[in-house]
Amino acid sequence: MNLMQVFLLFLLLITTVEAAETQNDLFLNKGDNVTIGGRFIKYLSGTENSAVFKVDEFSTIAYLNVTKNFQGISFFVKEAYVDIVMVDIVVTRICGD
């Protein structure tokens, strides 16, 4: 193997691929869940300014019109009420080492 082949093999092995799966304008009622990109997301509750989500086994609060990044997931709450939320959710998956 020449030096160029070794270099190309090295680049191939260390390259990571990032993919995202997006759900825009998703309406969730209190207690609803959705699976996006293999991640289990549940809407637990909300107020007029925030929404509480459960991602797999952990909970997080996302505030109205503020992007919340949590465990590889981005939440952007567009509308929030006690029983319903409209949210954009982006799940980022990284493949490779």
C-alpha positions as CSV (number, residue, x, y, z in Angstrom):
1,M,0.0,0.0,0.0
2,N,1.4,3.4,-0.9
3,L,1.1,6.5,1.3
4,M,-1.9,7.9,-0.6
5,Q,-3.9,4.7,-0.1
6,V,-3.1,4.7,3.6
7,F,-4.1,8.4,3.9
8,L,-7.5,7.7,2.1
9,L,-8.2,4.7,4.3
10,F,-7.4,6.8,7.4
11,L,-9.9,9.5,6.2
12,L,-12.5,6.9,5.5
13,L,-12.2,5.4,9.0
14,I,-12.4,8.7,10.9
15,T,-15.1,10.3,8.9
16,T,-18.4,10.8,10.8
17,V,-21.7,11.3,9.2
18,E,-24.3,13.6,10.7
19,A,-27.9,13.2,9.8
20,A,-31.0,15.0,11.2
21,E,-34.6,14.0,11.2
22,T,-37.0,16.9,11.6
23,Q,-40.7,17.3,12.5
24,N,-41.9,20.9,12.0
25,D,-45.2,22.3,13.4
26,L,-45.9,19.2,15.4
27,F,-48.9,19.4,17.6
28,L,-48.8,17.3,20.8
29,N,-51.5,17.0,23.4
30,K,-50.5,16.4,27.0
31,G,-49.4,12.8,27.3
32,D,-48.8,12.3,23.6
33,N,-45.5,10.8,22.5
34,V,-43.7,10.5,19.2
35,T,-40.6,8.6,18.0
36,I,-38.3,10.7,15.8
37,G,-35.0,9.3,14.6
38,G,-35.3,6.4,17.0
39,R,-35.8,8.7,20.0
40,F,-38.9,8.5,22.3
41,I,-40.2,12.0,23.0
42,K,-43.3,12.6,25.2
43,Y,-45.0,15.9,26.0
44,L,-45.6,16.0,29.7
45,S,-47.1,19.4,30.5
46,G,-46.9,23.1,29.7
47,T,-47.6,26.7,30.5
48,E,-48.1,29.7,28.3
49,N,-44.3,30.1,28.2
50,S,-42.9,26.6,28.4
51,A,-43.3,22.9,27.7
52,V,-41.9,19.9,29.5
53,F,-40.7,17.0,27.4
54,K,-39.5,13.6,28.4
55,V,-36.7,12.2,26.1
56,D,-36.1,8.5,26.7
57,E,-35.9,8.6,30.5
58,F,-35.0,12.2,31.2
59,S,-37.1,15.4,31.3
60,T,-36.3,18.9,30.0
61,I,-38.1,22.2,29.9
62,A,-38.2,24.1,26.6
63,Y,-39.2,27.8,26.6
64,L,-41.4,29.6,24.0
65,N,-39.4,30.9,21.0
66,V,-36.1,29.7,22.4
67,T,-34.2,26.7,20.9
68,K,-33.5,24.1,23.6
69,N,-30.8,21.5,22.8
70,F,-31.0,18.4,24.9
71,Q,-29.3,15.0,24.4
72,G,-29.0,15.5,20.6
73,I,-32.5,16.9,20.2
74,S,-33.4,20.5,19.4
75,F,-36.8,21.8,20.5
76,F,-38.3,25.0,19.3
77,V,-41.6,25.7,21.0
78,K,-43.8,27.9,18.8
79,E,-47.0,27.8,20.9
80,A,-47.5,26.4,24.4
81,Y,-50.6,25.9,26.5
82,V,-51.3,23.6,29.5
83,D,-52.7,20.8,27.3
84,I,-51.2,21.3,23.9
85,V,-48.0,22.4,22.3
86,M,-46.8,23.2,18.8
87,V,-43.1,22.5,18.4
88,D,-40.3,21.9,15.9
89,I,-38.2,18.9,16.8
90,V,-34.8,18.1,15.2
91,V,-33.1,14.8,16.1
92,T,-29.4,14.7,15.2
93,R,-27.8,11.3,14.7
94,I,-24.0,10.9,14.4
95,C,-22.7,7.8,12.7
96,G,-19.2,6.7,12.9
97,D,-16.4,7.4,15.3
